[in-house]
Amino acid sequence: MDTKKKELIGNFRNQGQAWSREPEEVSQHDFRSEASALAVPYGLYEPVPNLGTIIIGLSADTPEFPVDCLDTWIRQRGWAAYPRMKEILLLCDSGGSNGYRPRFWKYGLYQTIARGHGLTVRVCHYPPGASKWNPVEHRLFSFISLEWAGHPLRSLELMKKYIEGTTTKTGLEVTALVNERAYTKGKKLSNRQFKEIPLSNHSELPASNYTIGPNLTPQNAI
């Protein structure tokens, strides 16, 4: 799981090269005020079946956003593809909205994923500087960037078209969805709420690796 860089939706130049009979006419400057939307693509990648899901957010990239993206994936694909699943393993970077520090990320995993779906959630964060080993980066995001390279993202529909048109020789398939929920920055989680989370740190790198279960008894390590 990871967030791709934000994209301005509008008649703006997009990095890269593309073949065309005529040059693309784009705005001279990339002013955010002239964009119809600021898209936040969030990627979920399944390495074994080689499938990607991109949730396009239109608001702030807060810790609640990746939780909602995961919840959408579980509802839209997870239960259909893995009807007997009891646990889910999440591999994430160590920073950002789904980093190991944001409290709302862990609280959302507990309330929405663990309790909401009855799943045990195991989370492992890549150490700082190790995101290049994250398969979301080099097996999903990189090919999406190549697909729309040199093409202005003039609308959300066009953005979705490029994402879902992304393929590779190994058979990558990508689905794109839009999340229109508005998120508020700077929300705080009380100590009482945080203590509700039945969180168990793993013995290996306990700060970055932990398990949250719907009825899990908190302990120091597993």
C-alpha positions as CSV (number, residue, x, y, z in Angstrom):
1,M,0.0,0.0,0.0
2,D,1.2,3.5,-0.8
3,T,0.2,6.9,-2.0
4,K,1.4,8.0,-5.4
5,K,2.3,11.7,-5.9
6,K,-0.7,14.1,-6.2
7,E,-1.7,15.0,-9.8
8,L,-3.3,18.2,-11.0
9,I,-6.3,17.5,-13.2
10,G,-6.6,20.0,-16.0
11,N,-4.8,21.2,-19.2
12,F,-1.3,20.9,-17.7
13,R,1.9,19.5,-19.1
14,N,2.7,16.0,-18.0
15,Q,6.3,14.8,-17.8
16,G,7.4,12.2,-20.4
17,Q,7.3,11.6,-24.1
18,A,4.4,10.5,-26.3
19,W,3.9,10.1,-30.0
20,S,1.3,12.4,-31.5
21,R,0.5,13.9,-35.0
22,E,0.2,17.3,-33.4
23,P,1.8,18.8,-30.3
24,E,-0.4,19.0,-27.2
25,E,-1.5,22.5,-26.3
26,V,-1.2,23.0,-22.6
27,S,-1.2,25.8,-20.1
28,Q,2.1,27.6,-19.7
29,H,2.0,27.4,-15.9
30,D,0.8,24.7,-13.5
31,F,-1.3,26.8,-11.2
32,R,-3.3,24.8,-8.7
33,S,-6.1,27.4,-8.8
34,E,-6.7,26.5,-12.4
35,A,-7.0,22.7,-11.8
36,S,-10.4,21.1,-11.8
37,A,-9.2,18.7,-9.0
38,L,-6.2,17.7,-7.1
39,A,-6.1,13.9,-7.4
40,V,-4.5,11.7,-4.7
41,P,-3.9,8.2,-6.2
42,Y,-3.7,5.5,-3.5
43,G,-2.4,2.1,-4.6
44,L,-3.0,-1.3,-3.3
45,Y,-1.1,-4.1,-5.0
46,E,-1.4,-7.9,-4.8
47,P,1.9,-9.4,-5.8
48,V,0.9,-13.0,-6.4
49,P,-2.1,-12.4,-8.8
50,N,-0.3,-9.3,-10.1
51,L,-3.4,-7.0,-9.6
52,G,-3.5,-3.4,-8.7
53,T,-6.3,-1.2,-7.4
54,I,-6.0,2.6,-7.4
55,I,-8.3,4.7,-5.3
56,I,-8.3,8.3,-6.5
57,G,-9.0,10.7,-3.6
58,L,-10.1,14.3,-4.1
59,S,-9.3,15.6,-0.6
60,A,-6.5,15.6,1.9
61,D,-4.2,12.5,2.3
62,T,-5.0,12.0,6.0
63,P,-4.6,8.7,7.9
64,E,-8.3,8.1,7.5
65,F,-7.9,8.1,3.7
66,P,-5.7,4.9,3.4
67,V,-8.0,3.1,5.8
68,D,-11.0,4.0,3.6
69,C,-9.1,2.8,0.6
70,L,-8.3,-0.5,2.2
71,D,-12.0,-0.8,3.3
72,T,-13.1,-0.1,-0.3
73,W,-10.7,-2.8,-1.6
74,I,-12.0,-5.4,0.9
75,R,-15.6,-4.7,-0.1
76,Q,-15.0,-4.4,-3.8
77,R,-12.5,-7.3,-4.3
78,G,-11.1,-8.7,-1.1
79,W,-14.1,-10.9,0.0
80,A,-14.8,-12.0,-3.5
81,A,-11.2,-13.0,-4.2
82,Y,-10.4,-14.4,-0.7
83,P,-13.8,-15.5,0.8
84,R,-12.1,-17.4,3.7
85,M,-9.6,-14.8,4.7
86,K,-9.2,-14.3,8.4
87,E,-6.0,-12.2,8.3
88,I,-4.5,-9.6,6.1
89,L,-0.8,-8.5,5.8
90,L,-0.1,-4.9,4.9
91,L,3.3,-3.8,3.7
92,C,3.6,0.0,3.9
93,D,6.3,2.7,3.9
94,S,7.3,4.1,7.3
95,G,6.1,7.6,6.7
96,G,3.1,9.4,5.3
97,S,-0.5,9.0,6.1
98,N,-0.1,5.2,6.6
99,G,3.2,5.4,8.5
100,Y,3.9,3.7,11.8
101,R,3.5,6.9,13.8
102,P,0.0,8.3,13.0
103,R,-2.5,7.2,15.6
104,F,-5.5,7.6,13.4
105,W,-4.1,5.1,11.0
106,K,-3.9,2.4,13.7
107,Y,-7.3,3.4,15.2
108,G,-8.9,3.3,11.7
109,L,-7.4,-0.2,11.1
110,Y,-8.9,-1.3,14.4
111,Q,-12.4,0.2,14.0
112,T,-12.9,-0.2,10.3
113,I,-10.9,-3.2,9.2
114,A,-10.4,-5.4,12.3
115,R,-13.8,-4.8,14.0
116,G,-15.7,-3.9,10.8
117,H,-14.6,-7.0,8.9
118,G,-13.6,-9.3,11.7
119,L,-10.0,-9.6,10.4
120,T,-6.6,-9.8,12.1
121,V,-4.5,-7.0,10.6
122,R,-0.7,-7.5,10.5
123,V,1.3,-4.5,9.5
124,C,4.9,-4.3,8.5
125,H,6.5,-1.0,7.6
126,Y,9.6,-0.7,5.3
127,P,12.5,1.1,7.0
128,P,13.2,4.7,5.9
129,G,14.9,4.8,2.5
130,A,13.8,1.3,1.6
131,S,10.7,2.2,-0.4
132,K,12.4,1.0,-3.6
133,W,11.7,-2.5,-2.4
134,N,8.0,-1.8,-2.1
135,P,6.4,-3.6,-5.0
136,V,3.7,-0.9,-5.3
137,E,6.5,1.4,-6.5
138,H,8.2,-0.6,-9.2
139,R,5.4,-3.1,-10.2
140,L,2.4,-0.7,-10.2
141,F,3.1,3.0,-9.9
142,S,6.0,3.0,-12.4
143,F,4.0,1.5,-15.2
144,I,1.0,3.8,-14.6
145,S,3.4,6.8,-14.9
146,L,4.7,5.3,-18.2
147,E,1.1,4.8,-19.5
148,W,0.2,8.5,-19.1
149,A,3.6,10.0,-19.7
150,G,3.4,13.0,-22.0
151,H,-0.4,13.1,-21.9
152,P,-2.2,15.9,-20.0
153,L,-4.6,14.6,-17.4
154,R,-7.5,16.8,-18.4
155,S,-10.2,15.0,-16.5
156,L,-10.7,12.3,-13.8
157,E,-12.3,10.1,-16.5
158,L,-9.2,10.4,-18.6
159,M,-7.0,9.6,-15.6
160,K,-9.0,6.5,-14.8
161,K,-8.7,5.5,-18.5
162,Y,-4.9,5.6,-18.4
163,I,-4.8,3.8,-15.1
164,E,-7.0,0.9,-16.2
165,G,-5.2,0.8,-19.5
166,T,-1.9,0.0,-17.8
167,T,-0.6,-3.5,-18.6
168,T,2.7,-5.3,-18.6
169,K,4.2,-8.4,-20.3
170,T,3.7,-10.2,-17.0
171,G,-0.1,-9.6,-17.1
172,L,-0.6,-6.7,-14.7
173,E,-4.3,-5.6,-14.4
174,V,-5.3,-2.4,-12.7
175,T,-8.7,-1.1,-11.5
176,A,-9.4,2.5,-10.7
177,L,-12.1,3.9,-8.4
178,V,-12.8,7.4,-7.1
179,N,-13.2,8.4,-3.4
180,E,-15.2,11.7,-3.1
181,R,-15.1,11.9,0.7
182,A,-13.8,15.1,2.2
183,Y,-11.1,14.6,4.9
184,T,-10.2,17.1,7.7
185,K,-6.5,17.6,8.5
186,G,-5.2,17.9,12.0
187,K,-7.7,15.7,13.8
188,K,-6.4,14.4,17.2
189,L,-7.0,11.0,18.8
190,S,-7.3,11.0,22.6
191,N,-5.2,8.8,24.7
192,R,-8.3,6.9,25.9
193,Q,-9.3,6.1,22.3
194,F,-5.7,5.0,21.4
195,K,-5.7,2.6,24.4
196,E,-8.8,0.9,23.0
197,I,-6.7,-0.5,20.2
198,P,-5.7,-4.1,20.9
199,L,-2.3,-3.6,19.4
200,S,0.6,-6.1,19.8
201,N,4.1,-5.2,18.7
202,H,6.2,-7.9,17.1
203,S,9.4,-9.0,18.6
204,E,11.3,-8.0,15.4
205,L,11.4,-4.2,15.0
206,P,8.5,-3.6,17.3
207,A,8.0,0.0,16.4
208,S,7.4,-0.8,12.8
209,N,5.7,-4.2,12.9
210,Y,2.5,-4.8,14.8
211,T,-0.8,-6.7,14.8
212,I,-4.3,-5.5,15.4
213,G,-7.1,-7.9,15.9
214,P,-10.8,-7.6,16.6
215,N,-10.5,-9.5,19.9
216,L,-6.8,-9.5,20.4
217,T,-5.4,-9.2,23.9
218,P,-2.7,-6.5,23.9
219,Q,0.7,-7.7,24.8
220,N,4.3,-6.5,24.5
221,A,5.3,-8.8,21.6
222,I,4.3,-11.8,19.6
